[in-house]
C-alpha cells in the first residue's frame, strides 16, 4: 500500500510541476484516481510541506475550486546540458530556474576515455556544494549528443564504459536516480512542456548547435523512434561537396550548416580580406567565445556575417523542406544554442522552403524562434527527471534513495 501511495504522491508532484496549479478535480482526472483518494494524497503532501493551497480558481460561473501548487524550496533536479565541447550543470527549481550559478566547463567527448569519470566528479561536486539538501533532489537529467538508447541508458557514440551503462555508473557514483537522452530530444521535450510547442500536435524542433539536430513532436508526444535514434537531421546526405562528416559519410547537412562551419567560414573570409566587425583575435581557441562573437556581429547587422547566416539558413531550409514533405508539421521551432541569432534565420529558411516545397504542404507550416533558446536543454533535462519521477525508488516524505 505504501508503494502505491508513494507512486500517486509522485504523480501529483509531477502534474503540479507541469501545470503550475491545479484543483483537486483536475488532479484526480490526471492521475486517474477518485476525488476522495486524490484529496487524501494532496492533504498528505500538504502536511509533509510539499504542496500548498494557492486560493480559489477564477470564477467561471459556478463554485470556485481550491487550487494547489508545489511548495517552494522543496523539490529540485540536477540538469545537465552537454554538447561535443561544452557541458553545463545547474541545480534547477520547479519553476525551471537555476539555483545559483550554472557551472560551465570544457569537456571534449570525442576520443576522451576519461569524459564520463570527469562528469561524475563534477556532478558530485555540484551536489555536495548545493545550497539545498541532497534529499530534496529528485534526480539527475542529462542531455547529450550521440545515438542514445533512452530506455537502456546507453550512448553508442560517446561516453563508452565497460560492463555498465552510463546510468548504472552515474547512479552508483552519485547515489541519485539518473536519466539520459539525446540533446535534441530534450530540447524538443522542453519546448513541448514549457515552450512554443505547448498544446501543439505535430512540430519539428531544430536544434542549431555544433551540429544541427532535430526533435520530433508527433501527435503531441516526443517521438524517439524504434531505438531512440529518430531525428538525426544533421546526417541527411544533401550536398555533393566531398566534405567528410564526423559520422564518416560525406555531404551531410551538418557539413555546411553547423555553428562550427560558420566559424570556419568566417575565419576563411577574414583571411581573404572580407570586412567585418568580428574581433581582431577571431577565431580564438575557444569555440564558445567564437560563437558568441559571430552571434553578436550578426545581431549588429555585420554584412559579411549575415551573409554566412543566410547561406547556412538556406541550407537548413533545404533539409526542412524534405521533412515537410514527409511529416507535414504545423510548426517549425528554431531552438538550441544558435537560436540566439533570432529572426536572422527565418527569411533564408523560408526562402528555401518556398523554393523546394510543394506549396500545399508548406503553406500552413509556420517558423518560430524558440523563447527558451539556449536554456532549452537544461529545462528538458529537468523535464526528463520529472517525467520519470514515479519510476525511481525515492521516497517523497523521507527522500532516501
Buried (B, 14 or more C-beta within 10 A) or exposed (E): EEEEBBBBBBBBBBBBBBEEBBBBEBBBBBBEBEEEEBBBBBEBBBEBEBBBEBEEBEEEEEEEBEBBBBBEEBBBBBBBBBBBBBBBBBBBBBEBEBBEEBBEEEBEBEEEEEBBEEBBEBBBEBBEEBEBEBEBBBBBBBBBBBBBBBEBBBBBBBBEBEEBBBBBBBBEBBEBBBBBBBBBBBBBBBBBBBBBBEEBEBBBBBBBBBBBBBBBBBEEEBBBEEBBBBBBBBBBEBBEEEBEBBBEEBBBBBBBBBBBBBBBBBBEBBEEEBEBBBEEEBBEEEBBBBBEBBBBBBBEEBEBBBBBBBBBBBBBBBBBBBBBEEBEBBBBBBBBBBBBBBEBBBBBBBBBBEEBBEEEBBEEBEBBBBBBBBBBBBBBBBBBBBBBBBEBEBBBBEBEB
